[in-house]
Amino acid sequence: QVQLVESGGGLVQAGDSLRLSCAASGSIFTQYAMGWFRQAPGKEREFVAAISRSGGRVFYAESVKGRFTISRDNAQNTVYLQMNSLRPEDTASYYCAAKSSYTIERAFYVQIDEYDYWGQGTQVTVSS
């Protein structure tokens, strides 16, 4: 069992930056690939970024590539999402998720149903 708690959301203006954090507890963090998803009002939850167990491999949605950076600190059991050059269309609830993975360097987990555990979400609102 893994518990995930996101933090760092807020209200910002277009062009600003935010860093989201997701603290994990309850299991061995390095056994899990980690991902970030988001869900805007009236829309389906969508993949944002994922990182392998070691942190050596990452994968991004095209919509955030070059603006967002996912990273993890395995000593702190935490995964981060650095979001730069934010746009109004980035407004959403952001969720972190954990995927039990046998492959240390795989980051290509983009489907919601691939993930085993989810956090409660943190709201990001970008005003124009």
N, C-alpha and C positions, 0 to 999 in steps of 0.2 A: 504494500500500500504506500502510495506517495501522496503527500499533501503539498499543494502548490499555492503560493500566495503572491499575487502581482501587486506592484506599487509603482508610483511614478507618473501616473496619468495626470491630466489637467487641461486647463483652457489656455491655449496659446494662439498667437497670430500666425498667419501664413508666412513662411520663411523661417520661423523659429525652430528650435530643437527641443527634444525631450529624450530622456533616457528612462525606459521602463526596466524594472527589475522583477525577477520571479525567484522567490526563495523556496527551495524544496526541502522536505523533511520526510522522515519515515522509512526511507529505504536507501540503498546505495546509489547515490546520484550518478556515478560513472557508469552504471548499467543502462542508462537511459539516453537515447537521443532526445533532443528538446526542440520544440517548435513554438512559433508564435502564429496565431491566427487573429482575425478581426471580424467583427460583425457590425455593420451599419444598420440603422433602423430600416426595417422593411426589406432587408437584403439577407442573403444566406451568408453563413460564416465562410470566410475564405482564408486560404493559406497566405502567410506573409514571409516567413523565413524559418529555416531549420538548421540545426547544428549537430554534428556527430558527437558521439560519446566523448571522444578525446578533445573535441574542439578543432580538429584539424581540417574538417570539411564543412562547408556551409552551402546553403542553397536558398535562393530568393525568388519571390514572385517578380515578374517583369515590372510590375507597377511600382515597386520599391527599390529595385536594383539601382545601385549608385547613390541612394539617399539613406537607406537603412543599413545598419550593421548589427548582426547578431554575434554574441560572444558568450562565453561561459567561464566561470571560475570554479573549478571542481573542488578546490580547497574550501570554498565558501558555500558550496551547494547552490549556486545562483547562476541564472542565465539572464542576459541583458539584451535589450533591443535599443540601440542608439538610433534615433530618428532625426534626421536633419532635413532642412528645406521642406518643412511640412506644408501640406496643401489642404485646402478645405475638404477635398475628397478622401483625405486620410482620417477624417472624423469617424470614430467607431469605438466600440468596446473591444479592447485587446485582451486576448487570452493566451496564456502559456499552456503547453501540453507536454507530457512525457510519454515517450515511446520506448518500451523495453526492446532492446536491440542486441542481437548476437554479434553484429558487425560493428567493430570499433569505429571505422572510418566512414560509415554510410550516413549521409545527410539527406538523401532523397526520400523524405517522407512528407508527402504533400496532401494526403487524403485525411479528412477528419477521422474516419473510422480506423485509421492505422494507429491512432494514439490511445493510450491506456488510461491516462489521468489528465484532468483539466483543473485549472484554477478558476476562480470566480469572476475574473475579469477586472480590468481597470479602464476607465473612460478617458478617451482622448478627444478633445474638441478643438478644431482648428478654425479660427475665424478669418474671414477675408477682410 
